[in-house]
Amino acid sequence: MLPVSPPPPPSPPALLQLVENPVSEGDRLLINGQPLPVRWRFEPGTPGRLWLPLDLLEAELGVEAKRIAGGTLELSWFGQEQTVSPDEQISLDDEVAIEVTALLRGGGIRLQLEPGSDGNEQLALQLPAPRFLQLRESIRDGSQRLVLDLSGPTLLPRSDGQLQLPLSNPSAAARALRERGLEAGIDGRRVLLPIEGWSQFSLGNPARLVLDERSNGLAPMAKRPQPFLPAGSGGLQMEQRRMGIRRQNYLVSFVRFDPTAETFNLVPLSRQNMVGLGSLLGLARSQGAVAAINGGFFNRIQALPLGGLRDDGDWLSGPILDRGAIAWAPQELPRFSRVRLNETLISDAGKRIQLNAINSGWVSKGVAQYNSLWGPRYKAITGREEAVLVQGQQVARRFSHAELSRGVGLRRGETLVVARGGAPLPLKAGDGVSLERSMVPKAFAELPNLIQGGPLLLNQGKVVLNGKAERFSSAFMRQKAPRSVVGSDDELIWLLAVEGQGNAGPTLRETAELMQKLGLKQALNLDGGSSTRLMVRNRGQSSGRGFGAAIHNGLGIVLSPNR
């Protein structure tokens, strides 16, 4: 593989310039003049402290965030590196935010607080576009590596599977990339580069962008992928409506279809394993979805699922906290309910061990189980764990926390039973075990597909919001944010995204009332905020905060049958 050795170093970028103002928070950000509805926090000082959402740093700046044990992040951007412990991460509404002053200063980004058109402060980030110097290429074992030498750091925004690379001489870069077989386009002073199937990272001193050809790591689950919607097929409807409620205006984007018409199917969209995040576009393409929406909640720091996900009868991740979910069979309308999975492990000595999760990133004191659907390897999620490995219906061996921290392989037919927080695990090698399982509601047990979000919004046309029953905080219930929703009017399945027009987005109650006005009878809230994303024909129909944040799973509409 071509070494990423540097060309002669360029002149150093200007230092970050900070404005001395009182502590400021806002929800409008300008990046090189482009407005985004993004939360930020700034505290003055020398040199001052700025918090920005991790989603934004990854999707718009191109910051690489490596997730390591215990929730610590290692950030890297054009040679600037920063380690962020869990106690240095704060919440800005629904977003995980990182203090990035030093990272931005080192990269030469200029910061300015200025009045917005509404009189509120807005934060402006500016970084001049660097010059493209040269492109270097190597091929090893059939994989291509491209190294773009630049005169300085640059923003690396991604949208709809494209890297949008700001350069002062984009024509030169696009020409060099096309000569290497890439479909590089130009939009003003940006190079548009499709990056599905490529990994990227940046290096500094001097600035380089490295692209490595690779598999995207998503499961090829569609039997006959169909990435584009054939003309005139099936009655798939795409629509946008501007709707008002309580003196606030919202844009509602949606796609709806009849699952009984045997033209389309609703399917879960998931990765090959439960550890990691990806783009909705990648999930949709890998599984042949003609339309898709982001799915359930997840831990963005550890990239783990936080809610039920069932695909063709397999529990990829188990439901948690009695939260709302939909479950369905092919060619049928989904059912909506709060859901619980009860599992008990029973030893041949009669000992009963209650299991509180399966293949889940949600952790608490107690016992959980993990199998090969989690991924090829399990590593300890918390600081105090022990486990036993069950092969078939017999305990094979025990593992200490030190062994779990290093990682334990998971093969098909094996189950790792993990005890956390000092919970007893009265099993030893040679013990026989069996699993007892039931679901609430009982009818959900027979439905092969499920995705959990929450809270439930509507049941039989009535608002049924109950944050306490689904263990959502009161702050979460009051929050205004972009929303993703799956619903039904008792005839069609609807996938919907709701964005604010001149506001941060609707509350959950306002979302439920908007669903009522559209005529829905059943509705479930999915993950929202920057995760909100609705795509049709591989293009974004709606994006919650104006950028394509990584997600864990989703819902797709596929041509039937193709799975």
N, C-alpha and C positions, 0 to 999 in steps of 0.2 A: 504493500500500500504506500502511496506517495507520502513522504513525510511532510508535515505542515510547517516546514522551515520558513522563517519570515523573509520578506524583501527588506530593503533598507528602511529604517524607521522613519515615520513621518513626524512632523512637528507635533508637540503635545497639544491636546484640546484645551479649551478654556475651562477654568474652574467653575463649578456650580456657584451661581450667584443667588443668594437668599435675601429675602426682604424682611426687615424687622417689623413685625406686626404682632398683635396679641394672638393667643391661641385661636386658630381658625379651623372650622370644619365646613365642608360644602359638598354638593352633589353635582357639580358641573366641572368638567376637566377639559382643557384644550391641549391637544397634542399636535404640535406644529400647525396650529390653527383649526384642527378638526375637533368639533365638540363631541364629548361623550358624557352620558348621564352616569357618572361614576363618583362614588363616595371617596373622600380624602380627608386627612387630618394633618395640620401643620402646627408645630410649636416653635416659636422663635428662640433664638439663642445663638451660640457660636459653635458650629455653623447652623444650628437649627435642626429640627427633626421632622421628617415627612413620612407619613404612613400612606401606602397605596395598596389596593387589593392585590392579592397574589394572582388572581385570575388575569387582571390587567397586565401585570408585569410579564406573565408568560405569553399572553395572546397578542399584546401590542408592542412591547419592548423587545420580546424575544429572550427574556431572562430564562435561563435553564435552572430548574429547581429540582435538586436531587433529594429524595425523601429517605432519611435514614432512621434507625431505631429510635423509638421514644418520641416521635413527632418532630424531631429536629430537621431543619431544612438547610441544605448547602446551595447557595445561590451563586451563579456565575454569569457574567455578561461582558464580553470583549476584554477578558483578563481581569476584570474586577470580581473579587470573590468575597462572600459574606456567609457566615454561619449564623442561623437564627434558631435559638432554642424555643421550646414551647411557651415559656413565660415571656418571651419577647414578641409573641404574636397576639394581636388584639382583634376585636370584632368591630367592624363598621357596618351596622345593621346586619345583613345576612352574609357579609363577606369576611374572610380571613385577611387581615391587613398586616403588612410588613413594613418596618422602619427601614427606608432605603436611601437615606441622605448620602452616606459614603459611597454607595454603589453608583448613584447618579453623579455625584461630584467627580468620581474617578473617570466616568465616561464622558464628561463634558456637557452634560445636560443643564440647560439654564432653566431656572424656576422663577415665576413671577406671580404674585397675587394681584388681581385686578378686579374692578367692579364689572359685573355682568349687566346685561340689558335690563334685568329685573331688579337691579340695585344690590343683589347679593354678590358676595365674593366668588370669583372663580379662579381656579388654579391653571396656569399655563406652563406647559413643558415645551421646550424648544431644543432641537438638536439639528444643526445644519446637515444637509445630505453630503456624505463624503464622495470622493471621486473613486470610481472603479479603476484599478491599476492593471491587473492581469488575472487570467484564469488558468489554473494548473489542474491537470487531470492524471489519474492513474487507475488501472484496473487490476484487481487481484481476486482470484477465485471467482471470476465472473461478476464481481461487484465493482461499481464505479464510484470513485471519490473525486469530488470537485472542490477546489479551494479558490475562493474569490479573495484576492488581495485588495484591500481598501485603504484609503488615505486616513481613515478614522472610524470610530464606532458609528453605528447607524441603528435606527429603530427597525425591528423585524416583525411587523404586524402580519397576522395570518387571518384569512377569511375564505370560507367556502373552498378549503383545500388549496388555497394559493398563498404563497409568500409574496407580500407586496413590499419590495425592496427599494427604499428611497435612495437615489443616486443623482449626482450632479451631471453625469454623462450616461444615462440609461441605455442609449442606443449601442454604445460600445459593449456594455455588459450583455445585453440581449443578443447581439450578434455573436459574441463568443460562446454563449450558452447554446444557441441554436446550432452552431458548428459542432457541438458535442452531443447533439441529438435531443436537446430539451426544447419544449414548446414555450419559449419565453416570449411574453408580450410586453407592450409598453403602454402605460397610462400616465400621460404627463411626464413627471420626473420620477416615475416608479417603474421598476421591472416587475412584471407579474409572472410568477413561476409556480407551476403546479408542483406540490411537494408530497402528495399522497404516495407512500412507498419510499420516502426518503427520511432520514434523520438529519438533524442539523445541530451544530453547535458553533460557538464563536470563540475566538482567541484574541488576545491583545498583545500590544507592544511588539510589532504593529498589528493593526486590526485585520482579522481574517474571518471569513464565514466559510465553514466547512459543511459540505453536503455529502452524506453517505447513502448510497442506494441500499435498500434493505426491504424485507417484508414489513408490513405495517403492524404485524402482531395481532391482527383481528381474526376471529374464527371464520373460516370459509363455510358458513352454515347453510347458505342458500344452495339448493340442489341445482337450480337453473337460474343464476343471477340475471336480472332484467333491469339494468340501471336506468333505462329511460322509459317513460310512459308512452305506449303506442298511441298514435292519433285515433281519436274517436272511440276509445275503449271504456266500457264499464261504468260510466256515470260518476267518476271521481270529481268532486266539486271543490274548487278553490275560490275563496271569497275573503274580502276584507270589509269590515264595517266600522265606521266611527260612531261611537256610542257615548252618551252622556249619562252620568248618575251623580247625584249630590253635588252638582255644579262643577264636576270634573269630567274631562273628556278622555276617552281611551280608544285606541286602535285595536280591534279584535280581528286577528287573522285565523282562519280555520280551514280545514279540509274534512270532508265527511263522506261516508260511503255506506252502502247497504251490505252487511256481511252475509246475508242470506242469498245474495244474487249470484254467488259462485264466480265472481270476477276477481274479487280482492279478499285477502286475509289480513287480519291483525296479528302481528307477531312481536314477541320480545326481541330487542336488539341488545346483544351482549358481546363482550370480549371473549377471547379463548379461555381466559381465567379471570378470577374475581379481583386480582391485585393489579391495579393500574387504571389509567384514564386514557381517553382518546377523543377524537372529534365525532360529532354526530354524522358528518359526511362520510367518514371512514366506516362507521358502523352501518350506515345505510347502504353504501356501495358493496360492502363485503357480504351483505345478506340479501341483496337484490331488492331493496325497498324503493318504491317509487315516491313515497312520502314518508316523513319521519318527524318525531318530536322527542325531545329529551325526556328521560324517565325519572327514576326515583332518586332519593337523597344519597349522599356519600360523604365520606370524610376526605376533604380535599387535600389535607396535609399528608395523610397516609395512603390516599388513593384506594380506599376500601368501601364496599357497599354498606349502606345503612337502611336496609329494608328488604322486603321479600322480592324475589325474582325466580320465577318458575318457567321452564321452557320444555314443552312436550313431556311433562311429568317429572322432569328432573329439577330438584331444588338447587339452583345455582347459588342462591342465598336465601336464608329463611326470614320470615316476617318478624317484626319487633314491635313492642310497646303498644299492641292492640290498635295500630294505626290503620287508616283506610287503605283499601286495595281494590283492584278489579281482577276478576278471574273469568276465563272464557274458554270455550272450545271452538274449533274452526267452524266457520259459517253460522255462528250464533252471536247474538248480542251478549256483551259481557254483563256479569253481575257485580254489584257494588256493595261493599260492606266493610266495617272494621273487622280485622281478621287476627286470629291467634293460632299458632301451631304449638300443640302440646306434645312433648316427647319425653319419654322416660326410658332410661337404660336399666335393665333388670339383670342382675347376675344370677348364676345358677344356685347361689347360696340364698337367693331371695332378697338381696339388697337392691333398693330402688334409688336411682340417681336421676334427679330432675335435670333435664337439659334446657338451657335458656336461649340457645341460638344454634343455627347451623350455617356454616360458611359465611359468617357475618363479621363486619368491622365494628359492630356495636358490642361493647364489652362491659361487663359488670362482674361483681363477685358471684361465683357460681361455676357451672360446668357447661361447656359448649362442645360441639363436634365439627370436624373439618374432614373433607374427603378430596378426592382428586379433581372434583369440579371447582374447588377453590383455586387450584393451580398445581404445578408439579412439586411445590415445596411450601411448607408452613414455617414461618419464623415468628417467634414470640411477639405479641402485640403489646403486652403490658410487662411490668417489671417483676411480676411474681406469678409464675406459671409452672405447672408440672402436667404430665400427660401420660396416657397409655395408648398404645397402638393396637387396634383391633383388626385382625385379619379374619374375614368371614364372620364367625360368631365366637371367636376366641381371642382373649388378650394375648398378644405376642410378647410385648415388653413395655417397660416404663421409660420415660425420658425426664431428665432433670431440667430445671430452668436454663442452665448453661447450655445443654444440648439443644433446647428449643430456640435459644437465642442465635445459635449457629445455623439452625435450619434443619428440618426433618423432611425427607422425601415422602410424597404421597402417591401411591400407585392405585390403579383401579382395583376396587374390592377391599381397600383399606380405609379405616376410619380412625382419625386421631381424636381422642377424647381429652379435652384440655380443661384443667381446673385452675381458676384464678382467684386471687385475693385470699388464699388460705382455705378455700372450699375443700372439703374432704373428697378424696377419690379412692374409695375402698376396693380397689381392684389390683390384682397381681397377675403376673404371667401364668397362663394356663387356665384362668377363670373363663367359664362360658358366659356369654351375654346375649340378650335379645333386646329388640327395640319395640316399644309400644308407642303408637302415634295416633293422634286425633286432631281434628281441626274445628275451629269455630269461625264462621258457621259451617256446619257439617257438610252442606252441599258443595262447598269449595274444594273438598278433598277429591272430588271426582273430576274437577276441571283441570286440564293439563297445563294451562298457561296462567300466570299471575304476575302482576307488578304492583308494588306497594309505594304509595306516596303519603299523602295526608296533608291536612285533614279532609274528610269527606265534606263536600260542599252542599250537594243536593241529594235527596232521596224522595222519589215519587213527587218531584216538583217542589218540595219544601226545603228551606234552608235548614241544615242539620249540623252546623258548625259546633264542635265541642272540643276545644283545645285541651281541656283537662282530661277528658276521656282518652285522648290520643297522646297525652303527655307532651304537648307543645307548650312552650312558655307563653305568658301573657304578652310579652314584648313581641314575640314572633307573630302572634295572632293580630296585633295592632299594626304591624309593619306594612308600609306601602312599598311595593316592588313589582317588577314584571312577573307575570304568572304563566305557567303552563298547565293545561287542564286536559283531561280525557273525560268525555261525557257521552250521553245517549239521550235521544228524544223518544225512545222506545221503538224507533224504526231504523235510525242511522247511528253509526258510531262517529263521534266528532273528536278531532284533535285540534286544540285551540291554544293560541298564544295571545296574551293581553299586554299591551304596552301603554304607558302613560303618554298623553299629549300635553306637554308643558308641565308635567308632574312626574313624581317618582314611580307611579304605578298604583294599582288599586290595593286596598286592604283585602284580606280574605273574605270578609263579609261583602264588600263591594264586588269582588269577583263572583261570589255566589249569586248576587242579585243580577249581575250582567248575564250569567248563564240562564237565569230564569227568564230574562227579557228575550233571550234568543230561543226560548221554547224548550230548553233541555229539562229532562225529568231526573236524570242521574248525573252526578259530576264529582270528580275527584281531583283535588289539587296535586300536582306533581312538583318536582324541584323547580324553583323559580330563580329570580334575580338574574345574575349573569349567565346561569345555566340555560335560561329560557331560549329555545331555538326550535323553529318549525321550518322544515325543508320540503320542497316539492320539486321533483325532477332534478335532484342534486343541487338545487340552488336555495339559498336562504330566503324564506318568505317572511320571517320575523326573527329578530335577534334582540334579546332582552335589554342589553346595555350597549349595543352597538359593536360588540366584538364577539368572536366565536370562542368562548371558554371551553376548556376540556370538560367532558362529562364521563360518567361511568356506564350508563346504560340508557336504553330508550325504547320507544314503541315505533314500529314500522308498519306500513301498508305494502304488502307484496302482491304480485299477480298470483292468482290461485289456479292450479297448485304449482308452487315452485320450491317448497321445502320438503 
